[in-house]
């Protein structure tokens, strides 16, 4: 299974990739939303794990672009976030996230 990790904080991204690797998952990683979208289009991962709060292209923008592209629309998408505000979590689910 190939997992795309989109996270702008390098240390956090590295830890997630390491944890996934120890579980036998292959990972791709992107340091921003724009790079993550490109990787998703080229590699069609089995799962996308994405931070919400990122500069330029945030996680909500990434999710909307993923869901609007027929090539990536069915890829399971999970937000990884420290956000706890219910309205923000609901927004992610309303946009089509599979989990937060």
N, CA, C and O atoms as CSV, one atom per row, in Angstrom:
chain,resi,resn,atom,element,x,y,z
A,1,UNK,N,N,0.845,-1.178,0.000
A,1,UNK,CA,C,0.000,0.000,0.000
A,1,UNK,C,C,0.885,1.234,0.000
A,1,UNK,O,O,1.844,1.327,0.765
A,2,UNK,N,N,0.551,2.176,-0.864
A,2,UNK,CA,C,1.325,3.406,-0.965
A,2,UNK,C,C,0.518,4.565,-0.359
A,2,UNK,O,O,-0.637,4.791,-0.719
A,3,UNK,N,N,1.151,5.283,0.560
A,3,UNK,CA,C,0.511,6.388,1.259
A,3,UNK,C,C,1.233,7.684,0.911
A,3,UNK,O,O,2.460,7.760,0.976
A,4,UNK,N,N,0.459,8.702,0.541
A,4,UNK,CA,C,1.005,10.032,0.300
A,4,UNK,C,C,0.804,10.861,1.551
A,4,UNK,O,O,-0.324,11.031,2.015
A,5,UNK,N,N,1.895,11.379,2.100
A,5,UNK,CA,C,1.861,12.220,3.293
A,5,UNK,C,C,2.137,13.660,2.855
A,5,UNK,O,O,3.189,13.957,2.289
A,6,UNK,N,N,1.174,14.550,3.126
A,6,UNK,CA,C,1.326,15.967,2.785
A,6,UNK,C,C,1.358,16.742,4.097
A,6,UNK,O,O,0.348,16.852,4.791
A,7,UNK,N,N,2.525,17.276,4.426
A,7,UNK,CA,C,2.746,17.955,5.713
A,7,UNK,C,C,3.862,18.961,5.532
A,7,UNK,O,O,4.936,18.614,5.041
A,8,UNK,N,N,3.623,20.215,5.923
A,8,UNK,CA,C,4.623,21.254,5.697
A,8,UNK,C,C,5.737,21.264,6.743
A,8,UNK,O,O,6.800,21.828,6.483
A,9,UNK,N,N,5.535,20.671,7.894
A,9,UNK,CA,C,6.589,20.618,8.913
A,9,UNK,C,C,7.443,19.377,8.677
A,9,UNK,O,O,6.972,18.248,8.816
A,10,UNK,N,N,8.701,19.602,8.320
A,10,UNK,CA,C,9.592,18.508,7.912
A,10,UNK,C,C,9.744,17.429,8.983
A,10,UNK,O,O,9.720,16.240,8.664
A,11,UNK,N,N,9.900,17.825,10.247
A,11,UNK,CA,C,10.078,16.832,11.317
A,11,UNK,C,C,8.832,15.959,11.480
A,11,UNK,O,O,8.935,14.744,11.647
A,12,UNK,N,N,7.675,16.579,11.432
A,12,UNK,CA,C,6.423,15.836,11.563
A,12,UNK,C,C,6.260,14.886,10.377
A,12,UNK,O,O,5.915,13.717,10.546
A,13,UNK,N,N,6.512,15.401,9.185
A,13,UNK,CA,C,6.409,14.591,7.966
A,13,UNK,C,C,7.355,13.397,8.030
A,13,UNK,O,O,6.965,12.275,7.708
A,14,UNK,N,N,8.580,13.634,8.440
A,14,UNK,CA,C,9.575,12.569,8.544
A,14,UNK,C,C,9.139,11.497,9.547
A,14,UNK,O,O,9.299,10.305,9.287
A,15,UNK,N,N,8.594,11.914,10.683
A,15,UNK,CA,C,8.129,10.959,11.690
A,15,UNK,C,C,6.976,10.106,11.161
A,15,UNK,O,O,6.937,8.898,11.392
A,16,UNK,N,N,6.051,10.729,10.461
A,16,UNK,CA,C,4.913,9.987,9.912
A,16,UNK,C,C,5.399,8.954,8.904
A,16,UNK,O,O,4.967,7.801,8.928
A,17,UNK,N,N,6.296,9.372,8.018
A,17,UNK,CA,C,6.844,8.456,7.009
A,17,UNK,C,C,7.580,7.300,7.681
A,17,UNK,O,O,7.470,6.155,7.245
A,18,UNK,N,N,8.318,7.593,8.727
A,18,UNK,CA,C,9.052,6.545,9.451
A,18,UNK,C,C,8.093,5.548,10.106
A,18,UNK,O,O,8.306,4.337,10.042
A,19,UNK,N,N,7.055,6.061,10.727
A,19,UNK,CA,C,6.063,5.192,11.374
A,19,UNK,C,C,5.369,4.320,10.328
A,19,UNK,O,O,5.180,3.122,10.542
A,20,UNK,N,N,4.993,4.913,9.214
A,20,UNK,CA,C,4.354,4.140,8.148
A,20,UNK,C,C,5.295,3.055,7.616
A,20,UNK,O,O,4.878,1.922,7.371
A,21,UNK,N,N,6.569,3.419,7.441
A,21,UNK,CA,C,7.555,2.453,6.961
A,21,UNK,C,C,7.720,1.289,7.905
A,21,UNK,O,O,7.861,0.147,7.468
A,22,UNK,N,N,7.705,1.564,9.209
A,22,UNK,CA,C,7.849,0.478,10.182
A,22,UNK,C,C,6.639,-0.453,10.168
A,22,UNK,O,O,6.714,-1.591,10.630
A,23,UNK,N,N,5.533,0.041,9.637
A,23,UNK,CA,C,4.337,-0.784,9.508
A,23,UNK,C,C,4.228,-1.467,8.160
A,23,UNK,O,O,3.231,-2.130,7.872
A,24,UNK,N,N,5.256,-1.305,7.329
A,24,UNK,CA,C,5.271,-1.971,6.038
A,24,UNK,C,C,4.651,-1.184,4.898
A,24,UNK,O,O,4.451,-1.723,3.810
A,25,UNK,N,N,4.345,0.089,5.133
A,25,UNK,CA,C,3.750,0.920,4.094
A,25,UNK,C,C,4.829,1.644,3.304
A,25,UNK,O,O,5.842,2.062,3.865
A,26,UNK,N,N,4.616,1.789,2.023
A,26,UNK,CA,C,5.481,2.619,1.189
A,26,UNK,C,C,4.912,4.034,1.250
A,26,UNK,O,O,3.695,4.217,1.211
A,27,UNK,N,N,5.783,5.029,1.345
A,27,UNK,CA,C,5.309,6.400,1.456
A,27,UNK,C,C,5.917,7.304,0.403
A,27,UNK,O,O,7.069,7.149,-0.002
A,28,UNK,N,N,5.107,8.243,-0.019
A,28,UNK,CA,C,5.557,9.406,-0.771
A,28,UNK,C,C,5.338,10.568,0.170
A,28,UNK,O,O,4.417,10.530,0.986
A,29,UNK,N,N,6.159,11.602,0.080
A,29,UNK,CA,C,5.901,12.736,0.959
A,29,UNK,C,C,6.082,14.048,0.221
A,29,UNK,O,O,6.916,14.181,-0.675
A,30,UNK,N,N,5.276,15.005,0.627
A,30,UNK,CA,C,5.292,16.334,0.031
A,30,UNK,C,C,5.300,17.371,1.141
A,30,UNK,O,O,4.604,17.221,2.145
A,31,UNK,N,N,6.085,18.422,0.958
A,31,UNK,CA,C,6.219,19.477,1.950
A,31,UNK,C,C,5.215,20.592,1.821
A,31,UNK,O,O,5.233,21.533,2.615
A,32,UNK,N,N,4.326,20.511,0.825
A,32,UNK,CA,C,3.277,21.521,0.686
A,32,UNK,C,C,2.137,20.952,-0.154
A,32,UNK,O,O,2.274,19.908,-0.791
A,33,UNK,N,N,1.021,21.655,-0.142
A,33,UNK,CA,C,-0.161,21.178,-0.846
A,33,UNK,C,C,0.013,21.063,-2.343
A,33,UNK,O,O,-0.456,20.101,-2.951
A,34,UNK,N,N,0.671,22.019,-2.936
A,34,UNK,CA,C,0.864,22.006,-4.392
A,34,UNK,C,C,1.677,20.775,-4.826
A,34,UNK,O,O,1.315,20.098,-5.788
A,35,UNK,N,N,2.767,20.494,-4.118
A,35,UNK,CA,C,3.588,19.323,-4.429
A,35,UNK,C,C,2.798,18.040,-4.180
A,35,UNK,O,O,2.929,17.078,-4.936
A,36,UNK,N,N,1.989,18.018,-3.140
A,36,UNK,CA,C,1.170,16.856,-2.845
A,36,UNK,C,C,0.171,16.561,-3.951
A,36,UNK,O,O,-0.042,15.402,-4.308
A,37,UNK,N,N,-0.440,17.603,-4.493
A,37,UNK,CA,C,-1.385,17.409,-5.596
A,37,UNK,C,C,-0.695,16.809,-6.810
A,37,UNK,O,O,-1.242,15.918,-7.461
A,38,UNK,N,N,0.492,17.286,-7.113
A,38,UNK,CA,C,1.233,16.746,-8.257
A,38,UNK,C,C,1.577,15.273,-8.050
A,38,UNK,O,O,1.428,14.460,-8.962
A,39,UNK,N,N,2.040,14.933,-6.838
A,39,UNK,CA,C,2.357,13.533,-6.545
A,39,UNK,C,C,1.119,12.647,-6.636
A,39,UNK,O,O,1.194,11.522,-7.131
A,40,UNK,N,N,-0.012,13.146,-6.163
A,40,UNK,CA,C,-1.247,12.367,-6.222
A,40,UNK,C,C,-1.648,12.084,-7.664
A,40,UNK,O,O,-2.078,10.976,-7.984
A,41,UNK,N,N,-1.510,13.071,-8.524
A,41,UNK,CA,C,-1.874,12.894,-9.936
A,41,UNK,C,C,-0.948,11.914,-10.648
A,41,UNK,O,O,-1.399,11.138,-11.491
A,42,UNK,N,N,0.320,11.942,-10.325
A,42,UNK,CA,C,1.306,11.091,-11.001
A,42,UNK,C,C,1.290,9.662,-10.452
A,42,UNK,O,O,1.365,8.708,-11.227
A,43,UNK,N,N,1.196,9.499,-9.131
A,43,UNK,CA,C,1.379,8.194,-8.499
A,43,UNK,C,C,0.096,7.482,-8.074
A,43,UNK,O,O,0.126,6.282,-7.801
A,44,UNK,N,N,-1.021,8.192,-8.012
A,44,UNK,CA,C,-2.296,7.603,-7.592
A,44,UNK,C,C,-2.128,6.726,-6.348
A,44,UNK,O,O,-2.318,5.512,-6.419
A,45,UNK,N,N,-1.774,7.332,-5.209
A,45,UNK,CA,C,-1.549,6.541,-3.991
A,45,UNK,C,C,-2.839,5.862,-3.519
A,45,UNK,O,O,-3.938,6.223,-3.941
A,46,UNK,N,N,-2.685,4.888,-2.648
A,46,UNK,CA,C,-3.829,4.176,-2.093
A,46,UNK,C,C,-4.528,4.971,-0.992
A,46,UNK,O,O,-5.697,4.732,-0.687
A,47,UNK,N,N,-3.798,5.923,-0.399
A,47,UNK,CA,C,-4.317,6.726,0.702
A,47,UNK,C,C,-3.549,8.036,0.750
A,47,UNK,O,O,-2.352,8.078,0.466
A,48,UNK,N,N,-4.257,9.119,1.117
A,48,UNK,CA,C,-3.603,10.416,1.325
A,48,UNK,C,C,-3.819,10.838,2.769
A,48,UNK,O,O,-4.951,10.875,3.251
A,49,UNK,N,N,-2.722,11.158,3.460
A,49,UNK,CA,C,-2.752,11.747,4.796
A,49,UNK,C,C,-2.292,13.187,4.635
A,49,UNK,O,O,-1.202,13.438,4.121
A,50,UNK,N,N,-3.117,14.136,5.072
A,50,UNK,CA,C,-2.819,15.539,4.773
A,50,UNK,C,C,-3.072,16.446,5.972
A,50,UNK,O,O,-4.091,16.332,6.654
A,51,UNK,N,N,-2.132,17.342,6.213
A,51,UNK,CA,C,-2.306,18.382,7.220
A,51,UNK,C,C,-3.335,19.383,6.696
A,51,UNK,O,O,-3.509,19.509,5.484
A,52,UNK,N,N,-4.009,20.086,7.585
A,52,UNK,CA,C,-4.961,21.116,7.161
A,52,UNK,C,C,-4.252,22.454,7.005
A,52,UNK,O,O,-4.340,23.089,5.954
A,53,UNK,N,N,-3.552,22.880,8.044
A,53,UNK,CA,C,-2.969,24.217,8.053
A,53,UNK,C,C,-1.589,24.206,7.396
A,53,UNK,O,O,-0.597,23.775,7.984
A,54,UNK,N,N,-1.565,24.697,6.153
A,54,UNK,CA,C,-0.315,24.820,5.397
A,54,UNK,C,C,-0.379,26.130,4.630
A,54,UNK,O,O,-1.465,26.575,4.259
A,55,UNK,N,N,0.768,26.754,4.387
A,55,UNK,CA,C,0.763,27.998,3.619
A,55,UNK,C,C,0.419,27.742,2.153
A,55,UNK,O,O,0.586,26.629,1.654
A,56,UNK,N,N,-0.052,28.757,1.483
A,56,UNK,CA,C,-0.352,28.743,0.048
A,56,UNK,C,C,-1.551,27.856,-0.259
A,56,UNK,O,O,-2.664,28.366,-0.379
A,57,UNK,N,N,-1.365,26.567,-0.388
A,57,UNK,CA,C,-2.451,25.620,-0.662
A,57,UNK,C,C,-2.672,24.808,0.606
A,57,UNK,O,O,-1.875,23.930,0.935
A,58,UNK,N,N,-3.771,25.108,1.327
A,58,UNK,CA,C,-4.000,24.390,2.586
A,58,UNK,C,C,-4.671,23.043,2.328
A,58,UNK,O,O,-5.002,22.708,1.190
A,59,UNK,N,N,-4.863,22.286,3.387
A,59,UNK,CA,C,-5.429,20.953,3.259
A,59,UNK,C,C,-6.827,20.936,2.664
A,59,UNK,O,O,-7.168,20.019,1.918
A,60,UNK,N,N,-7.649,21.946,2.986
A,60,UNK,CA,C,-8.989,22.016,2.410
A,60,UNK,C,C,-8.909,22.170,0.893
A,60,UNK,O,O,-9.659,21.536,0.151
A,61,UNK,N,N,-7.984,23.024,0.443
A,61,UNK,CA,C,-7.790,23.210,-1.004
A,61,UNK,C,C,-7.309,21.918,-1.664
A,61,UNK,O,O,-7.744,21.574,-2.763
A,62,UNK,N,N,-6.411,21.210,-0.985
A,62,UNK,CA,C,-5.913,19.937,-1.511
A,62,UNK,C,C,-7.075,18.956,-1.662
A,62,UNK,O,O,-7.230,18.327,-2.709
A,63,UNK,N,N,-7.884,18.829,-0.621
A,63,UNK,CA,C,-9.010,17.899,-0.661
A,63,UNK,C,C,-9.978,18.236,-1.791
A,63,UNK,O,O,-10.418,17.347,-2.521
A,64,UNK,N,N,-10.308,19.519,-1.937
A,64,UNK,CA,C,-11.228,19.914,-3.010
A,64,UNK,C,C,-10.655,19.564,-4.380
A,64,UNK,O,O,-11.377,19.062,-5.242
A,65,UNK,N,N,-9.380,19.821,-4.585
A,65,UNK,CA,C,-8.753,19.505,-5.874
A,65,UNK,C,C,-8.733,17.997,-6.110
A,65,UNK,O,O,-8.981,17.544,-7.228
A,66,UNK,N,N,-8.441,17.221,-5.077
A,66,UNK,CA,C,-8.419,15.763,-5.187
A,66,UNK,C,C,-9.805,15.245,-5.565
A,66,UNK,O,O,-9.932,14.405,-6.456
A,67,UNK,N,N,-10.833,15.738,-4.898
A,67,UNK,CA,C,-12.197,15.265,-5.134
A,67,UNK,C,C,-12.759,15.717,-6.486
A,67,UNK,O,O,-13.652,15.064,-7.026
A,68,UNK,N,N,-12.255,16.813,-7.032
A,68,UNK,CA,C,-12.758,17.314,-8.316
A,68,UNK,C,C,-12.042,16.732,-9.527
A,68,UNK,O,O,-12.472,16.949,-10.660
A,69,UNK,N,N,-10.973,16.006,-9.310
A,69,UNK,CA,C,-10.224,15.393,-10.412
A,69,UNK,C,C,-10.646,13.925,-10.514
A,69,UNK,O,O,-10.445,13.160,-9.571
A,70,UNK,N,N,-11.231,13.524,-11.654
A,70,UNK,CA,C,-11.682,12.133,-11.790
A,70,UNK,C,C,-10.574,11.098,-11.571
A,70,UNK,O,O,-10.864,9.966,-11.183
A,71,UNK,N,N,-9.316,11.466,-11.811
A,71,UNK,CA,C,-8.210,10.535,-11.633
A,71,UNK,C,C,-7.884,10.276,-10.161
A,71,UNK,O,O,-7.312,9.239,-9.824
A,72,UNK,N,N,-8.246,11.215,-9.287
A,72,UNK,CA,C,-7.897,11.094,-7.871
A,72,UNK,C,C,-9.110,11.105,-6.934
A,72,UNK,O,O,-8.960,10.938,-5.724
A,73,UNK,N,N,-10.286,11.297,-7.479
A,73,UNK,CA,C,-11.488,11.521,-6.661
A,73,UNK,C,C,-11.809,10.402,-5.686
A,73,UNK,O,O,-12.409,10.653,-4.641
A,74,UNK,N,N,-11.427,9.185,-6.003
A,74,UNK,CA,C,-11.798,8.057,-5.139
A,74,UNK,C,C,-10.703,7.640,-4.152
A,74,UNK,O,O,-10.878,6.678,-3.404
A,75,UNK,N,N,-9.593,8.351,-4.147
A,75,UNK,CA,C,-8.517,8.025,-3.207
A,75,UNK,C,C,-8.974,8.378,-1.789
A,75,UNK,O,O,-9.374,9.517,-1.546
A,76,UNK,N,N,-8.924,7.436,-0.857
A,76,UNK,CA,C,-9.271,7.766,0.533
A,76,UNK,C,C,-8.365,8.889,1.056
A,76,UNK,O,O,-7.161,8.900,0.801
A,77,UNK,N,N,-8.962,9.826,1.788
A,77,UNK,CA,C,-8.279,11.039,2.222
A,77,UNK,C,C,-8.540,11.240,3.704
A,77,UNK,O,O,-9.689,11.300,4.141
A,78,UNK,N,N,-7.460,11.342,4.478
A,78,UNK,CA,C,-7.566,11.560,5.921
A,78,UNK,C,C,-6.783,12.812,6.290
A,78,UNK,O,O,-5.617,12.965,5.927
A,79,UNK,N,N,-7.445,13.705,7.019
A,79,UNK,CA,C,-6.748,14.875,7.542
A,79,UNK,C,C,-6.016,14.507,8.817
A,79,UNK,O,O,-6.569,13.831,9.685
A,80,UNK,N,N,-4.763,14.953,8.932
A,80,UNK,CA,C,-3.993,14.872,10.165
A,80,UNK,C,C,-3.884,16.295,10.677
A,80,UNK,O,O,-3.331,17.157,9.994
A,81,UNK,N,N,-4.397,16.552,11.860
A,81,UNK,CA,C,-4.400,17.920,12.347
A,81,UNK,C,C,-4.453,17.974,13.867
A,81,UNK,O,O,-4.912,17.042,14.527
A,82,UNK,N,N,-3.979,19.070,14.392
A,82,UNK,CA,C,-4.094,19.324,15.825
A,82,UNK,C,C,-5.342,20.163,16.117
A,82,UNK,O,O,-5.631,20.478,17.271
A,83,UNK,N,N,-6.070,20.517,15.068
A,83,UNK,CA,C,-7.275,21.329,15.247
A,83,UNK,C,C,-8.312,20.550,16.049
A,83,UNK,O,O,-8.466,19.340,15.884
A,84,UNK,N,N,-9.018,21.263,16.914
A,84,UNK,CA,C,-10.066,20.627,17.701
A,84,UNK,C,C,-11.404,21.345,17.568
A,84,UNK,O,O,-12.399,20.905,18.144
A,85,UNK,N,N,-11.442,22.434,16.824
A,85,UNK,CA,C,-12.676,23.189,16.639
A,85,UNK,C,C,-13.654,22.363,15.795
A,85,UNK,O,O,-13.337,21.963,14.675
A,86,UNK,N,N,-14.834,22.119,16.344
A,86,UNK,CA,C,-15.809,21.268,15.647
A,86,UNK,C,C,-16.188,21.806,14.272
A,86,UNK,O,O,-16.382,21.029,13.337
A,87,UNK,N,N,-16.293,23.112,14.140
A,87,UNK,CA,C,-16.668,23.697,12.841
A,87,UNK,C,C,-15.599,23.395,11.795
A,87,UNK,O,O,-15.925,23.087,10.648
A,88,UNK,N,N,-14.341,23.479,12.176
A,88,UNK,CA,C,-13.260,23.186,11.237
A,88,UNK,C,C,-13.228,21.704,10.880
A,88,UNK,O,O,-12.989,21.353,9.724
A,89,UNK,N,N,-13.464,20.832,11.857
A,89,UNK,CA,C,-13.506,19.402,11.590
A,89,UNK,C,C,-14.694,19.061,10.689
A,89,UNK,O,O,-14.570,18.261,9.762
A,90,UNK,N,N,-15.840,19.672,10.969
A,90,UNK,CA,C,-17.031,19.449,10.150
A,90,UNK,C,C,-16.790,19.921,8.718
A,90,UNK,O,O,-17.240,19.280,7.768
A,91,UNK,N,N,-16.082,21.039,8.561
A,91,UNK,CA,C,-15.777,21.546,7.226
A,91,UNK,C,C,-15.007,20.503,6.416
A,91,UNK,O,O,-15.306,20.284,5.242
A,92,UNK,N,N,-14.032,19.870,7.030
A,92,UNK,CA,C,-13.265,18.836,6.343
A,92,UNK,C,C,-14.131,17.667,5.923
A,92,UNK,O,O,-13.997,17.161,4.808
A,93,UNK,N,N,-15.009,17.237,6.795
A,93,UNK,CA,C,-15.896,16.123,6.454
A,93,UNK,C,C,-16.885,16.528,5.354
A,93,UNK,O,O,-17.185,15.735,4.461
A,94,UNK,N,N,-17.390,17.767,5.424
A,94,UNK,CA,C,-18.316,18.248,4.389
A,94,UNK,C,C,-17.657,18.355,3.022
A,94,UNK,O,O,-18.328,18.241,1.996
A,95,UNK,N,N,-16.344,18.573,3.003
A,95,UNK,CA,C,-15.625,18.648,1.733
A,95,UNK,C,C,-15.301,17.265,1.158
A,95,UNK,O,O,-14.858,17.144,0.016
A,96,UNK,N,N,-15.526,16.235,1.960
A,96,UNK,CA,C,-15.325,14.882,1.442
A,96,UNK,C,C,-14.193,14.099,2.063
A,96,UNK,O,O,-13.806,13.061,1.527
A,97,UNK,N,N,-13.647,14.561,3.180
A,97,UNK,CA,C,-12.607,13.782,3.860
A,97,UNK,C,C,-13.214,12.488,4.371
A,97,UNK,O,O,-14.373,12.465,4.785
A,98,UNK,N,N,-12.444,11.419,4.347
A,98,UNK,CA,C,-12.913,10.145,4.843
A,98,UNK,C,C,-12.777,10.054,6.360
A,98,UNK,O,O,-13.514,9.313,7.010
A,99,UNK,N,N,-11.838,10.805,6.918
A,99,UNK,CA,C,-11.649,10.825,8.375
A,99,UNK,C,C,-10.787,12.024,8.746
A,99,UNK,O,O,-10.059,12.571,7.918
A,100,UNK,N,N,-10.888,12.416,10.006
A,100,UNK,CA,C,-10.055,13.501,10.522
A,100,UNK,C,C,-9.475,13.042,11.841
A,100,UNK,O,O,-8.731,13.785,12.481
